[in-house]
Amino acid sequence: SLGSQGLDKHQAAELYHIYTVAHHNSHDGLMHAKHFNSLLRLKSSTFSELMFSRFALTIPDRLLLIEFICALWNFLSFHVHMMAPYMFFLCDKENTGK
C-alpha cells in the first residue's frame, strides 16, 4: 500500500490534485505522455517516451492515477545516489542487467 511506503493522506491528496490539474484537457481522463512531460518540464524525446512507457502498465500510452502516484513518489523519494540504479532498472527492458 502507499501508506507502507510512507505516503500519508495529505501527500496522496496533493498528488491527486497534481494529477487532475496536469491532465485536465485530456478527453479520456487519463494522463498522456505530453501532460506528464509538461508537468515535469521535460522535452519530449525517445528517452522521455521510454520512461513514460515503463510507468504506464495498464494502458500503454496513458497513466492511471495509481501509476502516476507510484511513479512520481518513487522518483521523489529516492536519494540522489540511487537515481542511476533506478533509471537503469527502468530502462533494462529484458531484465538482462545490461
LOVEXDREN-545289 format. One record per residue: residue number from 1; z, x, y of N, C-alpha, C, O, CB in turn. Coordinates in Angstrom, 1 decimal. Glycine has a CB too. Example, Ala and Ser with C-alpha at 12.3 -4.5 7.8 and 13.67 -1.06 7.14 Angstrom:
LOVEXDREN-545289
+-----+--------+--------+--------+--------+--------+--------+--------+--------+--------+--------+--------+--------+--------+--------+--------+
| num |   n.pz |   n.px |   n.py |  ca.pz |  ca.px |  ca.py |   c.pz |   c.px |   c.py |   o.pz |   o.px |   o.py |  cb.pz |  cb.px |  cb.py |
+-----+--------+--------+--------+--------+--------+--------+--------+--------+--------+--------+--------+--------+--------+--------+--------+
|   1 |    7.8 |   13.2 |   -5.7 |    7.8 |   12.3 |   -4.5 |    7.8 |   13.2 |   -3.3 |    8.5 |   14.2 |   -3.3 |    9.0 |   11.3 |   -4.5 |
|   2 |    7.1 |   12.8 |   -2.2 |    7.1 |   13.7 |   -1.1 |    7.9 |   12.9 |    0.0 |    8.0 |   13.4 |    1.1 |    5.7 |   14.1 |   -0.6 |
+-----+--------+--------+--------+--------+--------+--------+--------+--------+--------+--------+--------+--------+--------+--------+--------+
***
This chain:
LOVEXDREN-545289
+-----+--------+--------+--------+--------+--------+--------+--------+--------+--------+--------+--------+--------+--------+--------+--------+
| num |   n.pz |   n.px |   n.py |  ca.pz |  ca.px |  ca.py |   c.pz |   c.px |   c.py |   o.pz |   o.px |   o.py |  cb.pz |  cb.px |  cb.py |
+-----+--------+--------+--------+--------+--------+--------+--------+--------+--------+--------+--------+--------+--------+--------+--------+
|   1 |    0.0 |    0.8 |   -1.2 |    0.0 |    0.0 |    0.0 |    0.0 |    0.9 |    1.3 |    0.3 |    2.1 |    1.2 |    1.2 |   -0.9 |    0.0 |
|   2 |   -0.4 |    0.3 |    2.4 |   -0.4 |    1.0 |    3.6 |    1.0 |    1.4 |    4.0 |    1.2 |    2.5 |    4.6 |   -1.1 |    0.2 |    4.7 |
|   3 |    2.0 |    0.6 |    3.7 |    3.4 |    0.9 |    4.0 |    3.9 |    2.1 |    3.3 |    4.6 |    2.9 |    3.9 |    4.3 |   -0.3 |    3.7 |
|   4 |    3.4 |    2.3 |    2.1 |    3.8 |    3.5 |    1.4 |    3.2 |    4.8 |    2.0 |    3.7 |    5.9 |    1.7 |    3.5 |    3.4 |   -0.1 |
|   5 |    2.2 |    4.6 |    2.8 |    1.5 |    5.8 |    3.4 |    2.1 |    6.0 |    4.8 |    1.7 |    6.9 |    5.5 |    0.0 |    5.5 |    3.6 |
|   6 |    3.1 |    5.3 |    5.2 |    3.8 |    5.5 |    6.5 |    3.3 |    4.7 |    7.6 |    3.6 |    4.9 |    8.8 |    3.7 |    6.9 |    6.8 |
|   7 |    2.5 |    3.6 |    7.3 |    1.9 |    2.8 |    8.3 |    2.7 |    1.6 |    8.5 |    2.9 |    0.8 |    7.6 |    0.4 |    2.4 |    8.0 |
|   8 |    3.3 |    1.4 |    9.7 |    4.2 |    0.3 |   10.0 |    3.3 |   -0.9 |   10.5 |    2.1 |   -0.8 |   10.8 |    5.3 |    0.6 |   11.0 |
|   9 |    4.0 |   -2.1 |   10.7 |    3.3 |   -3.3 |   11.1 |    2.6 |   -3.1 |   12.5 |    1.5 |   -3.6 |   12.7 |    4.2 |   -4.5 |   11.2 |
|  10 |    3.3 |   -2.4 |   13.4 |    2.8 |   -2.2 |   14.8 |    1.5 |   -1.4 |   14.7 |    0.5 |   -1.7 |   15.4 |    3.8 |   -1.6 |   15.7 |
|  11 |    1.5 |   -0.3 |   13.9 |    0.3 |    0.6 |   13.8 |   -0.8 |   -0.2 |   13.1 |   -2.0 |    0.0 |   13.5 |    0.7 |    1.8 |   13.0 |
|  12 |   -0.5 |   -1.0 |   12.1 |   -1.6 |   -1.8 |   11.5 |   -2.2 |   -2.8 |   12.5 |   -3.4 |   -3.0 |   12.5 |   -1.0 |   -2.5 |   10.2 |
|  13 |   -1.3 |   -3.4 |   13.3 |   -1.8 |   -4.3 |   14.3 |   -2.7 |   -3.6 |   15.3 |   -3.8 |   -4.1 |   15.7 |   -0.7 |   -5.0 |   15.0 |
|  14 |   -2.4 |   -2.4 |   15.7 |   -3.2 |   -1.6 |   16.6 |   -4.5 |   -1.2 |   16.0 |   -5.6 |   -1.3 |   16.7 |   -2.4 |   -0.3 |   17.1 |
|  15 |   -4.5 |   -0.8 |   14.8 |   -5.8 |   -0.5 |   14.1 |   -6.7 |   -1.8 |   13.9 |   -7.9 |   -1.7 |   14.1 |   -5.5 |    0.1 |   12.7 |
|  16 |   -6.0 |   -2.9 |   13.7 |   -6.8 |   -4.2 |   13.6 |   -7.4 |   -4.5 |   15.0 |   -8.6 |   -4.9 |   15.0 |   -5.9 |   -5.4 |   13.2 |
|  17 |   -6.7 |   -4.3 |   16.0 |   -7.2 |   -4.5 |   17.4 |   -8.4 |   -3.6 |   17.6 |   -9.4 |   -4.1 |   18.2 |   -6.1 |   -4.3 |   18.4 |
|  18 |   -8.3 |   -2.3 |   17.3 |   -9.4 |   -1.4 |   17.5 |  -10.6 |   -1.8 |   16.7 |  -11.7 |   -1.8 |   17.2 |   -9.0 |    0.0 |   17.1 |
|  19 |  -10.4 |   -2.3 |   15.5 |  -11.5 |   -2.7 |   14.6 |  -12.2 |   -3.9 |   15.2 |  -13.4 |   -3.9 |   15.3 |  -10.9 |   -3.1 |   13.2 |
|  20 |  -11.4 |   -4.9 |   15.7 |  -12.1 |   -6.1 |   16.3 |  -12.8 |   -5.8 |   17.6 |  -13.9 |   -6.4 |   17.8 |  -11.0 |   -7.2 |   16.5 |
|  21 |  -12.3 |   -4.9 |   18.4 |  -13.0 |   -4.5 |   19.6 |  -14.2 |   -3.7 |   19.3 |  -15.3 |   -3.9 |   20.0 |  -12.0 |   -3.7 |   20.5 |
|  22 |  -14.1 |   -2.8 |   18.4 |  -15.3 |   -1.9 |   18.1 |  -16.5 |   -2.7 |   17.5 |  -17.6 |   -2.2 |   17.6 |  -14.8 |   -0.8 |   17.1 |
|  23 |  -16.2 |   -3.7 |   16.8 |  -17.4 |   -4.4 |   16.2 |  -17.6 |   -5.8 |   16.7 |  -18.2 |   -6.7 |   16.0 |  -17.2 |   -4.5 |   14.7 |
|  24 |  -17.2 |   -6.1 |   17.9 |  -17.3 |   -7.4 |   18.5 |  -18.7 |   -8.0 |   18.6 |  -18.9 |   -9.2 |   18.6 |  -16.6 |   -7.5 |   19.8 |
|  25 |  -19.7 |   -7.1 |   18.7 |  -21.1 |   -7.6 |   18.8 |  -21.8 |   -7.7 |   17.4 |  -23.0 |   -8.0 |   17.3 |  -21.9 |   -6.6 |   19.6 |
|  26 |  -21.0 |   -7.4 |   16.3 |  -21.6 |   -7.5 |   15.0 |  -21.8 |   -8.9 |   14.6 |  -21.0 |   -9.8 |   14.8 |  -20.7 |   -6.8 |   14.0 |
|  27 |  -23.0 |   -9.2 |   14.1 |  -23.3 |  -10.6 |   13.7 |  -22.6 |  -11.0 |   12.4 |  -22.5 |  -12.2 |   12.1 |  -24.8 |  -10.8 |   13.5 |
|  28 |  -22.2 |  -10.0 |   11.6 |  -21.6 |  -10.4 |   10.3 |  -20.0 |  -10.1 |   10.3 |  -19.4 |  -10.3 |    9.2 |  -22.2 |   -9.6 |    9.2 |
|  29 |  -19.5 |   -9.7 |   11.4 |  -18.0 |   -9.5 |   11.5 |  -17.5 |   -8.2 |   10.8 |  -16.3 |   -8.0 |   10.7 |  -17.4 |  -10.6 |   10.9 |
|  30 |  -18.5 |   -7.4 |   10.4 |  -18.1 |   -6.1 |    9.8 |  -18.5 |   -4.9 |   10.7 |  -19.3 |   -5.1 |   11.6 |  -18.8 |   -5.9 |    8.4 |
|  31 |  -17.9 |   -3.8 |   10.5 |  -18.2 |   -2.6 |   11.3 |  -19.3 |   -1.8 |   10.7 |  -19.3 |   -1.4 |    9.6 |  -16.9 |   -1.7 |   11.4 |
|  32 |  -20.4 |   -1.6 |   11.5 |  -21.5 |   -0.9 |   11.1 |  -21.3 |    0.6 |   11.6 |  -20.5 |    0.9 |   12.5 |  -22.8 |   -1.5 |   11.7 |
|  33 |  -22.2 |    1.5 |   11.1 |  -22.1 |    2.9 |   11.5 |  -22.2 |    3.1 |   13.0 |  -21.4 |    3.9 |   13.5 |  -23.2 |    3.7 |   10.8 |
|  34 |  -23.0 |    2.4 |   13.7 |  -23.2 |    2.6 |   15.1 |  -21.9 |    2.2 |   15.9 |  -21.6 |    2.9 |   16.9 |  -24.4 |    1.8 |   15.7 |
|  35 |  -21.2 |    1.2 |   15.4 |  -19.9 |    0.9 |   16.0 |  -18.9 |    1.9 |   15.8 |  -18.1 |    2.3 |   16.7 |  -19.4 |   -0.5 |   15.5 |
|  36 |  -18.8 |    2.4 |   14.5 |  -17.9 |    3.5 |   14.1 |  -18.1 |    4.7 |   14.9 |  -17.2 |    5.3 |   15.5 |  -17.9 |    3.7 |   12.6 |
|  37 |  -19.4 |    5.1 |   15.0 |  -19.7 |    6.3 |   15.8 |  -19.4 |    6.2 |   17.3 |  -18.9 |    7.1 |   17.9 |  -21.2 |    6.7 |   15.6 |
|  38 |  -19.7 |    5.0 |   17.8 |  -19.3 |    4.8 |   19.2 |  -17.8 |    4.8 |   19.4 |  -17.4 |    5.4 |   20.4 |  -19.9 |    3.4 |   19.6 |
|  39 |  -17.1 |    4.2 |   18.5 |  -15.6 |    4.3 |   18.7 |  -15.1 |    5.7 |   18.7 |  -14.2 |    6.0 |   19.5 |  -15.0 |    3.5 |   17.5 |
|  40 |  -15.6 |    6.5 |   17.8 |  -15.1 |    7.9 |   17.7 |  -15.9 |    8.9 |   18.6 |  -15.7 |   10.1 |   18.5 |  -15.2 |    8.4 |   16.3 |
|  41 |  -16.8 |    8.3 |   19.4 |  -17.7 |    9.1 |   20.3 |  -18.5 |   10.2 |   19.5 |  -18.5 |   11.4 |   19.9 |  -16.8 |    9.8 |   21.4 |
|  42 |  -19.0 |    9.8 |   18.4 |  -19.8 |   10.7 |   17.6 |  -21.3 |   10.4 |   17.8 |  -21.7 |    9.3 |   18.0 |  -19.5 |   10.5 |   16.1 |
|  43 |  -22.1 |   11.4 |   17.8 |  -23.6 |   11.3 |   17.8 |  -24.0 |   10.9 |   16.4 |  -23.5 |   11.5 |   15.5 |  -24.3 |   12.6 |   18.4 |
|  44 |  -24.9 |   10.0 |   16.3 |  -25.5 |    9.7 |   15.0 |  -26.2 |   10.9 |   14.5 |  -27.1 |   11.4 |   15.1 |  -26.4 |    8.4 |   15.1 |
|  45 |  -25.9 |   11.2 |   13.2 |  -26.5 |   12.4 |   12.6 |  -26.5 |   12.2 |   11.1 |  -25.9 |   11.2 |   10.6 |  -25.9 |   13.7 |   13.0 |
|  46 |  -27.2 |   13.0 |   10.4 |  -27.1 |   12.9 |    8.9 |  -25.7 |   13.1 |    8.4 |  -25.2 |   12.4 |    7.5 |  -28.0 |   14.0 |    8.3 |
|  47 |  -24.9 |   14.0 |    9.1 |  -23.5 |   14.2 |    8.7 |  -22.7 |   12.9 |    9.0 |  -21.9 |   12.5 |    8.1 |  -23.0 |   15.4 |    9.4 |
|  48 |  -22.8 |   12.4 |   10.2 |  -22.0 |   11.2 |   10.5 |  -22.3 |   10.0 |    9.6 |  -21.5 |    9.3 |    9.2 |  -22.2 |   10.8 |   12.0 |
|  49 |  -23.6 |    9.9 |    9.2 |  -24.0 |    8.8 |    8.3 |  -23.4 |    9.0 |    6.9 |  -23.0 |    8.1 |    6.3 |  -25.6 |    8.7 |    8.2 |
|  50 |  -23.4 |   10.3 |    6.5 |  -22.8 |   10.6 |    5.2 |  -21.3 |   10.3 |    5.2 |  -20.8 |    9.7 |    4.3 |  -23.0 |   12.1 |    4.9 |
|  51 |  -20.6 |   10.7 |    6.3 |  -19.2 |   10.4 |    6.3 |  -18.9 |    8.9 |    6.3 |  -18.0 |    8.5 |    5.6 |  -18.6 |   11.1 |    7.6 |
|  52 |  -19.7 |    8.2 |    7.1 |  -19.5 |    6.7 |    7.1 |  -19.8 |    6.1 |    5.7 |  -19.0 |    5.3 |    5.3 |  -20.5 |    6.1 |    8.1 |
|  53 |  -20.8 |    6.6 |    5.0 |  -21.1 |    6.0 |    3.7 |  -20.0 |    6.3 |    2.7 |  -19.8 |    5.6 |    1.8 |  -22.4 |    6.6 |    3.2 |
|  54 |  -19.2 |    7.4 |    2.9 |  -18.1 |    7.7 |    2.0 |  -17.0 |    6.8 |    2.2 |  -16.1 |    6.6 |    1.3 |  -17.7 |    9.2 |    2.2 |
|  55 |  -16.8 |    6.2 |    3.4 |  -15.8 |    5.3 |    3.7 |  -16.1 |    3.8 |    3.3 |  -15.3 |    3.0 |    2.9 |  -15.4 |    5.3 |    5.2 |
|  56 |  -17.4 |    3.5 |    3.4 |  -17.9 |    2.1 |    3.1 |  -18.1 |    2.0 |    1.6 |  -19.2 |    2.2 |    1.0 |  -19.2 |    1.9 |    3.8 |
|  57 |  -17.0 |    1.5 |    0.9 |  -17.1 |    1.5 |   -0.5 |  -17.6 |    0.1 |   -1.1 |  -18.2 |    0.1 |   -2.1 |  -15.7 |    1.7 |   -1.1 |
|  58 |  -17.3 |   -1.0 |   -0.4 |  -17.7 |   -2.3 |   -0.9 |  -19.1 |   -2.6 |   -0.5 |  -19.9 |   -3.1 |   -1.4 |  -16.7 |   -3.3 |   -0.3 |
|  59 |  -19.5 |   -2.5 |    0.7 |  -20.8 |   -2.8 |    1.2 |  -21.4 |   -1.5 |    1.8 |  -20.8 |   -0.9 |    2.7 |  -20.8 |   -4.0 |    2.3 |
|  60 |  -22.5 |   -1.0 |    1.3 |  -22.9 |    0.4 |    1.6 |  -23.0 |    0.8 |    3.1 |  -22.6 |    1.9 |    3.4 |  -24.2 |    0.6 |    1.0 |
|  61 |  -23.4 |   -0.1 |    4.0 |  -23.6 |    0.3 |    5.4 |  -22.7 |   -0.4 |    6.3 |  -22.9 |   -0.5 |    7.5 |  -25.0 |    0.1 |    5.8 |
|  62 |  -21.5 |   -0.9 |    5.8 |  -20.6 |   -1.7 |    6.6 |  -19.2 |   -1.4 |    6.1 |  -18.9 |   -1.1 |    5.0 |  -20.9 |   -3.2 |    6.6 |
|  63 |  -18.2 |   -1.4 |    7.1 |  -16.8 |   -1.2 |    6.7 |  -16.1 |   -2.5 |    6.8 |  -16.2 |   -3.2 |    7.8 |  -16.2 |   -0.2 |    7.6 |
|  64 |  -15.3 |   -2.8 |    5.8 |  -14.4 |   -3.9 |    5.8 |  -13.1 |   -3.4 |    6.6 |  -13.0 |   -2.2 |    6.8 |  -14.0 |   -4.4 |    4.4 |
|  65 |  -12.3 |   -4.3 |    7.0 |  -11.1 |   -3.9 |    7.8 |  -10.3 |   -2.9 |    7.0 |   -9.9 |   -1.9 |    7.5 |  -10.3 |   -5.2 |    8.1 |
|  66 |  -10.0 |   -3.1 |    5.7 |   -9.1 |   -2.3 |    4.9 |   -9.8 |   -0.9 |    4.8 |   -9.0 |    0.1 |    4.8 |   -8.8 |   -2.9 |    3.5 |
|  67 |  -11.1 |   -0.8 |    4.6 |  -11.8 |    0.5 |    4.5 |  -11.6 |    1.3 |    5.9 |  -11.4 |    2.5 |    5.9 |  -13.2 |    0.3 |    4.2 |
|  68 |  -11.8 |    0.5 |    7.0 |  -11.7 |    1.1 |    8.3 |  -10.3 |    1.7 |    8.5 |  -10.1 |    2.8 |    8.9 |  -12.0 |    0.1 |    9.4 |
|  69 |   -9.3 |    0.9 |    8.2 |   -7.9 |    1.3 |    8.4 |   -7.6 |    2.6 |    7.5 |   -7.0 |    3.5 |    8.0 |   -6.9 |    0.2 |    8.0 |
|  70 |   -8.0 |    2.5 |    6.3 |   -7.7 |    3.7 |    5.4 |   -8.4 |    4.9 |    5.9 |   -7.9 |    6.0 |    5.9 |   -8.1 |    3.3 |    4.0 |
|  71 |   -9.7 |    4.8 |    6.3 |  -10.5 |    5.9 |    6.7 |   -9.9 |    6.5 |    8.0 |   -9.6 |    7.7 |    8.0 |  -11.9 |    5.5 |    7.0 |
|  72 |   -9.6 |    5.7 |    8.9 |   -9.0 |    6.2 |   10.2 |   -7.6 |    6.8 |   10.0 |   -7.3 |    7.8 |   10.6 |   -9.0 |    5.1 |   11.2 |
|  73 |   -6.8 |    6.1 |    9.2 |   -5.4 |    6.5 |    9.0 |   -5.4 |    7.8 |    8.3 |   -4.6 |    8.7 |    8.6 |   -4.6 |    5.5 |    8.2 |
|  74 |   -6.2 |    8.0 |    7.3 |   -6.3 |    9.3 |    6.5 |   -6.7 |   10.4 |    7.5 |   -6.1 |   11.5 |    7.5 |   -7.3 |    9.2 |    5.4 |
|  75 |   -7.7 |   10.1 |    8.3 |   -8.2 |   11.1 |    9.2 |   -7.1 |   11.5 |   10.2 |   -6.9 |   12.7 |   10.5 |   -9.5 |   10.6 |    9.9 |
|  76 |   -6.5 |   10.5 |   10.8 |   -5.5 |   10.8 |   11.8 |   -4.2 |   11.4 |   11.3 |   -3.4 |   12.0 |   12.1 |   -5.2 |    9.5 |   12.6 |
|  77 |   -3.9 |   11.2 |   10.0 |   -2.6 |   11.6 |    9.5 |   -2.6 |   13.0 |    8.9 |   -1.6 |   13.5 |    8.5 |   -2.1 |   10.6 |    8.5 |
|  78 |   -3.8 |   13.6 |    8.8 |   -3.9 |   14.9 |    8.2 |   -3.5 |   16.0 |    9.2 |   -3.8 |   15.8 |   10.4 |   -5.3 |   15.2 |    7.7 |
|  79 |   -2.9 |   17.0 |    8.7 |   -2.6 |   18.2 |    9.6 |   -3.9 |   18.9 |    9.8 |   -4.8 |   18.8 |    9.0 |   -1.5 |   19.1 |    9.0 |
|  80 |   -4.1 |   19.7 |   10.9 |   -5.3 |   20.4 |   11.2 |   -5.8 |   21.3 |   10.1 |   -7.0 |   21.3 |    9.7 |   -5.1 |   21.2 |   12.5 |
|  81 |   -4.8 |   22.0 |    9.4 |   -5.2 |   22.9 |    8.3 |   -5.7 |   22.2 |    7.1 |   -6.3 |   22.8 |    6.2 |   -4.1 |   23.8 |    8.0 |
|  82 |   -5.5 |   20.8 |    7.0 |   -6.0 |   20.1 |    5.9 |   -7.4 |   19.4 |    6.1 |   -7.9 |   18.8 |    5.2 |   -5.0 |   19.0 |    5.5 |
|  83 |   -7.9 |   19.5 |    7.3 |   -9.2 |   18.8 |    7.7 |  -10.3 |   19.4 |    6.9 |  -11.2 |   18.6 |    6.4 |   -9.4 |   18.9 |    9.1 |
|  84 |  -10.4 |   20.7 |    6.7 |  -11.6 |   21.3 |    6.0 |  -11.6 |   20.8 |    4.5 |  -12.6 |   20.4 |    4.0 |  -11.5 |   22.8 |    6.0 |
|  85 |  -10.4 |   20.9 |    3.8 |  -10.5 |   20.4 |    2.4 |  -10.8 |   18.9 |    2.4 |  -11.5 |   18.4 |    1.4 |   -9.1 |   20.6 |    1.8 |
|  86 |  -10.3 |   18.1 |    3.3 |  -10.5 |   16.7 |    3.4 |  -12.0 |   16.4 |    3.5 |  -12.6 |   15.6 |    2.8 |   -9.7 |   16.0 |    4.5 |
|  87 |  -12.7 |   17.1 |    4.4 |  -14.1 |   16.9 |    4.7 |  -14.9 |   17.4 |    3.4 |  -15.9 |   16.7 |    3.1 |  -14.5 |   17.7 |    5.9 |
|  88 |  -14.5 |   18.5 |    2.8 |  -15.1 |   18.9 |    1.6 |  -15.1 |   17.9 |    0.5 |  -16.1 |   17.6 |   -0.1 |  -14.5 |   20.3 |    1.1 |
|  89 |  -13.9 |   17.3 |    0.3 |  -13.7 |   16.3 |   -0.7 |  -14.6 |   15.1 |   -0.4 |  -15.2 |   14.5 |   -1.3 |  -12.2 |   15.8 |   -0.7 |
|  90 |  -14.8 |   14.7 |    0.8 |  -15.6 |   13.5 |    1.2 |  -17.1 |   13.9 |    0.9 |  -17.9 |   13.0 |    0.6 |  -15.4 |   13.2 |    2.6 |
|  91 |  -17.5 |   15.1 |    1.1 |  -18.9 |   15.5 |    1.0 |  -19.3 |   15.9 |   -0.4 |  -20.5 |   16.0 |   -0.7 |  -19.2 |   16.6 |    2.0 |
|  92 |  -18.4 |   16.1 |   -1.3 |  -18.7 |   16.5 |   -2.6 |  -19.0 |   15.3 |   -3.5 |  -18.2 |   14.8 |   -4.2 |  -17.5 |   17.3 |   -3.3 |
|  93 |  -20.2 |   14.8 |   -3.3 |  -20.7 |   13.6 |   -3.9 |  -20.5 |   13.5 |   -5.4 |  -20.2 |   12.5 |   -6.0 |  -22.1 |   13.3 |   -3.5 |
|  94 |  -20.9 |   14.7 |   -6.1 |  -20.9 |   14.7 |   -7.5 |  -19.6 |   15.1 |   -8.1 |  -19.5 |   15.3 |   -9.4 |  -22.0 |   15.6 |   -8.1 |
|  95 |  -18.6 |   15.4 |   -7.3 |  -17.3 |   15.9 |   -7.8 |  -17.4 |   17.2 |   -8.6 |  -16.8 |   17.4 |   -9.6 |  -16.5 |   14.9 |   -8.6 |
|  96 |  -18.3 |   18.1 |   -8.1 |  -18.6 |   19.3 |   -8.8 |  -17.7 |   20.5 |   -8.2 |  -17.6 |   21.5 |   -8.9 |  -20.0 |   19.7 |   -8.7 |
|  97 |  -17.1 |   20.3 |   -7.0 |  -16.4 |   21.4 |   -6.4 |  -17.3 |   22.4 |   -5.7 |  -16.8 |   23.5 |   -5.4 |  -15.5 |   22.0 |   -7.4 |
|  98 |  -18.5 |   22.1 |   -5.6 |  -19.5 |   23.0 |   -4.9 |  -20.0 |   22.4 |   -3.6 |  -20.8 |   23.1 |   -3.0 |  -20.7 |   23.3 |   -5.9 |
+-----+--------+--------+--------+--------+--------+--------+--------+--------+--------+--------+--------+--------+--------+--------+--------+
***
